[in-house]
Amino acid sequence: MAYEKAYVKWYHKHNQRILVTYLMIAATLIIAPQLMFPYDPQSSSMPLALSAYIVSALNLLMALLIPLYQFRYLFNKHSVDLFYPLPMKKTTVYWLNYGIGATLVCVPNVIFFINVLWEQASYAYIPYYLLMMTGLVLFALSLYALVTFFVMKCNSLWDACFAAAAVLISQLLIVSAVNGLLRNAVTELVNNGGSAYEFFSLSYFEGAQPVMAGFQWISASLNAFFHISQSGGNFLTLWLQESTLNAWMLIYYLLLLIGFSDWACKTYVKRKGEDSEQQTTSKFIFPLFISLITGSLLAYNITDIAYLCFTFVLFFLMNALAERKLVIKTKMIAVLAIYGISLL
Amino acid sequence: MIEFQHVYKFLGKKQVLQDVNVTIPDGAVFGLIGENGAGKSTFLRLLSGIYQCDGGKILLDQEPIYDNQRCKKQILFISDEPFQFFRSSLSDMKQFYSQWYDIDEERYHEYLTMFHLDEHKPLHNFSKGMKRQAFILLGLAASPRYLLLDEAFDGLDPMMRRYFKQVIAERIADKSMSVIISSHDLKEVQDFCDSFAMIENGTVSTSGEMNDTLANIHHIQMAFHEEVKAEWFNQLDVITMQIRSRVVKLYVRGDEEKIRSYLKTLHPLVLELLPVQLEEMFIQSVIHQKEVNCHGI
């Protein structure tokens, strides 16, 4: 236990400046709407609503960046030479860095909650805010766990940055692609067009993406607050009516958080000291994300030539990043052809 | 005591170490020598727990070292290019190391004065040699049971080498530390180390006590009244042989008396047995290995 305390103490001392800067920026961004917009009983939810969306955006950003910051020592041979020989078990080092990172991800949520407590008008709704915060923290931490897992699979900082960005982008692209495919199906079936949302309930699918869940969650919570403040009623009933993210989805995110945290730990323990000197070869990074991103882009739209050219160029650039050189292989052409044919 | 038992290590697809068997006793200065890319740094990284061996065992007092908190507490590794945190000073790095190792403050300040280092100056402003001095100083102040130094003396000026050798000798004398040094400076290794291992092509070709090993290798120069034939020396453990007409130069392994008495039976005109330095032994060993690889013997 002494070494663990020593590590946390050293971490705090070594990162003091950056931690204070982070706190100040987060607090400024979250509290700013309260200061910029005067309190108005008719629209009192607006400043806090804006703060809630800012918190959700910060959660997203921190969930992507903090794993890169916490585990950056894995990507440099010299820092590996410093950290790996330390007399601590690998699992301990992992959970210490992971736990500190998770605490940092929660910081905007804590600031927001303190801000809520400061607003006298919100006192009546504290339990509901707590429910909202619980959801936001859960989504942020599950995204953090997901990104941490992919970062553990990388051998260089560039690859880890690509993986973090790809986790974000691929979720958005997959939703767009599913939307696009279903819209085309609807157009085919109905002849006079229509939105996929008229025929399919996509909100559960969207809600299952950690990137989008937070914004959906806030939107539902704020609508429920608004209805209560205008016409009263039971918050939970109203909230469940507004939100498709019910208890089952919360359990899904909890499982995501626990599962990926544990898997990331196992991946960390299996990492070798020499990995920082090798190329990233895990199938979970470039093969997976290049397939997801390219497939989603093609599924969204396969008829526009300019769009197709953009997709092919992006495909080759991602492969160039993976191979560390610009190369066109027969395998790549074959993969693209298979995507195209299957979608057509 | 540290033991390497049938250790294998691959880096990617390349086999860097194969069937390495070495014992490093306590209270010794152990030298690790070899060509560039022989596997010296890999050896030290395996010992410090950075790498895990792909085969065999690396034991400290009969316990495996990898991911073993108790063993790693007794080992401190200073690499050839030590890592420092962004804009950190020697004092900051000392604070980091003091979380895990017991740094003797009195010794630390004594060495600071001896080596004329400013502990508050950012390390990125130090020269390469000064940076090395700074980290060796930290290692010595931490006094782990095993201090691993990767090419520690390379880049230090002669005065600094003298100081470090003096300090290390004091620590060894009070039996509180063993030092394992890898170096290209074979004169320093011979002068300073009491045992060594030579790594060639991923294997330990020679190891043991410095004086005993060198005493077991002989540089022989002979002249004959007729053309020399290589098969005359088949009974000897020849490392390398150079024949020029009636003159032969040999590096041979074995007991001096037995070698001398055998060579006398060949009736040479001139027979000289000369002492061998570590550098000579290393060069001849490398030449021999290259000949073996070339001719597939």
Interface residues (C-beta under 8 A of the other chain):
Chain A: Y3 A6 Y7 K9 W10 K13 H14 N76 H78 S79 V80 D81 L82 Y84 P85 L86 P87 M88 K89 K90 K272 G273 E274 E277 Q278
Chain B: L11 G12 R45 S48 G49 I50 Y51 Q52 D67 Q69 R70 K72 K73 I75 L76 F77 S79 E81 P82 F83 F85 D92 Q95 F96 Q99 W100
